[in-house]
Amino acid sequence: MDPRELVLLVTGTANALYDSLPTEDLAVLAAVLTQLGDTLATLAAQKERLEGTERGEEK
């Protein structure tokens, strides 16, 4: 997917959610999605670190 298409998809989704959810629900959803992104980043970083160690790339 082209990066610009991804941005459009995310923006369109955000606008649709804004139109259909109360403010309190938007705030909770934003917090949940932030936590999800942070958790995925942590998992990916740890996996990369462990795979690098297995290949002998330890620093």
N, CA and C atoms as a LAMMPS dump frame, in Angstrom:
ITEM: TIMESTEP
0
ITEM: NUMBER OF ATOMS
177
ITEM: BOX BOUNDS ff ff ff
-5.0000000000000000e+02 5.0000000000000000e+02
-5.0000000000000000e+02 5.0000000000000000e+02
-5.0000000000000000e+02 5.0000000000000000e+02
ITEM: ATOMS id mol type element x y z
1 1 1 N 0.847 -1.179 0
2 1 2 C 0 0 0
3 1 3 C 0.889 1.237 0
4 2 1 N 0.56 2.17 -0.816
5 2 2 C 1.268 3.444 -0.871
6 2 3 C 1.118 4.159 0.476
7 3 1 N 2.179 4.765 1.003
8 3 2 C 2.086 5.45 2.294
9 3 3 C 0.988 6.519 2.33
10 4 1 N 0.764 7.189 1.217
11 4 2 C -0.283 8.215 1.178
12 4 3 C -1.667 7.595 1.29
13 5 1 N -1.833 6.405 0.72
14 5 2 C -3.118 5.71 0.836
15 5 3 C -3.369 5.291 2.279
16 6 1 N -2.314 4.865 2.946
17 6 2 C -2.44 4.476 4.351
18 6 3 C -2.873 5.677 5.194
19 7 1 N -2.26 6.832 4.945
20 7 2 C -2.624 8.048 5.676
21 7 3 C -4.084 8.414 5.423
22 8 1 N -4.517 8.294 4.176
23 8 2 C -5.916 8.585 3.857
24 8 3 C -6.86 7.616 4.565
25 9 1 N -6.493 6.348 4.612
26 9 2 C -7.313 5.357 5.294
27 9 3 C -7.445 5.68 6.776
28 10 1 N -6.339 5.999 7.415
29 10 2 C -6.363 6.312 8.848
30 10 3 C -7.168 7.586 9.103
31 11 1 N -6.96 8.603 8.283
32 11 2 C -7.686 9.862 8.45
33 11 3 C -9.183 9.668 8.231
34 12 1 N -9.544 8.916 7.211
35 12 2 C -10.953 8.644 6.963
36 12 3 C -11.597 7.881 8.107
37 13 1 N -10.87 6.916 8.649
38 13 2 C -11.378 6.154 9.787
39 13 3 C -11.571 7.056 10.999
40 14 1 N -10.596 7.912 11.257
41 14 2 C -10.695 8.839 12.389
42 14 3 C -11.898 9.774 12.224
43 15 1 N -12.097 10.29 11.027
44 15 2 C -13.234 11.179 10.782
45 15 3 C -14.563 10.454 10.961
46 16 1 N -14.644 9.218 10.501
47 16 2 C -15.877 8.441 10.658
48 16 3 C -16.161 8.161 12.138
49 17 1 N -15.128 7.819 12.879
50 17 2 C -15.302 7.577 14.312
51 17 3 C -15.708 8.861 15.036
52 18 1 N -15.126 9.975 14.639
53 18 2 C -15.457 11.276 15.236
54 18 3 C -16.935 11.597 15.041
55 19 1 N -17.448 11.269 13.876
56 19 2 C -18.852 11.545 13.575
57 19 3 C -19.815 10.6 14.284
58 20 1 N -19.334 9.439 14.718
59 20 2 C -20.268 8.443 15.233
60 20 3 C -20.124 8.111 16.72
61 21 1 N -19.097 8.623 17.387
62 21 2 C -18.89 8.284 18.799
63 21 3 C -18.964 9.53 19.679
64 22 1 N -19.459 9.373 20.899
65 22 2 C -19.414 10.486 21.851
66 22 3 C -17.963 10.796 22.248
67 23 1 N -17.749 11.997 22.718
68 23 2 C -16.397 12.455 23.074
69 23 3 C -15.715 11.532 24.069
70 24 1 N -16.464 11.074 25.075
71 24 2 C -15.873 10.198 26.098
72 24 3 C -15.374 8.899 25.474
73 25 1 N -16.141 8.34 24.542
74 25 2 C -15.734 7.107 23.877
75 25 3 C -14.532 7.338 22.966
76 26 1 N -14.498 8.495 22.317
77 26 2 C -13.342 8.818 21.467
78 26 3 C -12.063 8.875 22.299
79 27 1 N -12.152 9.472 23.469
80 27 2 C -10.975 9.584 24.343
81 27 3 C -10.487 8.205 24.78
82 28 1 N -11.419 7.33 25.149
83 28 2 C -11.035 5.977 25.569
84 28 3 C -10.439 5.217 24.387
85 29 1 N -11.077 5.304 23.236
86 29 2 C -10.565 4.611 22.049
87 29 3 C -9.17 5.113 21.682
88 30 1 N -8.954 6.411 21.762
89 30 2 C -7.623 6.965 21.469
90 30 3 C -6.581 6.409 22.429
91 31 1 N -6.926 6.312 23.707
92 31 2 C -5.991 5.764 24.696
93 31 3 C -5.703 4.298 24.421
94 32 1 N -6.738 3.54 24.071
95 32 2 C -6.556 2.115 23.778
96 32 3 C -5.667 1.928 22.554
97 33 1 N -5.908 2.706 21.503
98 33 2 C -5.107 2.573 20.283
99 33 3 C -3.663 3.013 20.507
100 34 1 N -3.468 4.018 21.358
101 34 2 C -2.105 4.43 21.71
102 34 3 C -1.385 3.303 22.44
103 35 1 N -2.079 2.693 23.398
104 35 2 C -1.475 1.568 24.126
105 35 3 C -1.179 0.416 23.176
106 36 1 N -2.088 0.141 22.26
107 36 2 C -1.869 -0.924 21.279
108 36 3 C -0.618 -0.642 20.451
109 37 1 N -0.489 0.584 19.962
110 37 2 C 0.687 0.945 19.168
111 37 3 C 1.975 0.824 19.962
112 38 1 N 1.944 1.284 21.203
113 38 2 C 3.136 1.182 22.054
114 38 3 C 3.505 -0.272 22.327
115 39 1 N 2.505 -1.094 22.576
116 39 2 C 2.761 -2.515 22.843
117 39 3 C 3.32 -3.21 21.613
118 40 1 N 2.756 -2.935 20.45
119 40 2 C 3.282 -3.526 19.217
120 40 3 C 4.716 -3.086 18.958
121 41 1 N 5.023 -1.824 19.217
122 41 2 C 6.388 -1.335 19.035
123 41 3 C 7.352 -2.024 19.991
124 42 1 N 6.925 -2.222 21.232
125 42 2 C 7.755 -2.918 22.214
126 42 3 C 8.007 -4.359 21.795
127 43 1 N 6.952 -5.044 21.37
128 43 2 C 7.107 -6.435 20.938
129 43 3 C 8.041 -6.542 19.734
130 44 1 N 7.873 -5.649 18.759
131 44 2 C 8.718 -5.687 17.564
132 44 3 C 10.178 -5.405 17.909
133 45 1 N 10.403 -4.427 18.793
134 45 2 C 11.775 -4.096 19.184
135 45 3 C 12.436 -5.258 19.925
136 46 1 N 11.692 -5.887 20.828
137 46 2 C 12.259 -7.015 21.578
138 46 3 C 12.525 -8.198 20.652
139 47 1 N 11.608 -8.454 19.72
140 47 2 C 11.808 -9.559 18.775
141 47 3 C 13.056 -9.309 17.933
142 48 1 N 13.213 -8.081 17.449
143 48 2 C 14.391 -7.734 16.641
144 48 3 C 15.665 -7.894 17.459
145 49 1 N 15.607 -7.468 18.712
146 49 2 C 16.776 -7.587 19.591
147 49 3 C 17.146 -9.051 19.809
148 50 1 N 16.144 -9.877 20.093
149 50 2 C 16.415 -11.29 20.333
150 50 3 C 16.914 -11.991 19.075
151 51 1 N 16.333 -11.674 17.932
152 51 2 C 16.781 -12.287 16.68
153 51 3 C 18.204 -11.854 16.343
154 52 1 N 18.564 -10.614 16.661
155 52 2 C 19.925 -10.144 16.445
156 52 3 C 20.909 -10.873 17.336
157 53 1 N 20.504 -11.154 18.567
158 53 2 C 21.351 -11.9 19.496
159 53 3 C 21.581 -13.322 19.006
160 54 1 N 20.509 -13.935 18.46
161 54 2 C 20.633 -15.298 17.958
162 54 3 C 21.573 -15.367 16.747
163 55 1 N 21.663 -14.285 15.99
164 55 2 C 22.545 -14.246 14.82
165 55 3 C 23.957 -13.786 15.187
166 56 1 N 24.181 -13.552 16.482
167 56 2 C 25.497 -13.124 16.909
168 56 3 C 25.759 -11.651 16.707
169 57 1 N 24.721 -10.845 16.65
170 57 2 C 24.87 -9.401 16.433
171 57 3 C 24.805 -8.621 17.729
172 58 1 N 25.053 -9.277 18.835
173 58 2 C 24.969 -8.626 20.127
174 58 3 C 26.042 -7.541 20.24
175 59 1 N 25.662 -6.44 20.86
176 59 2 C 26.598 -5.318 21.026
177 59 3 C 27.159 -5.307 22.414
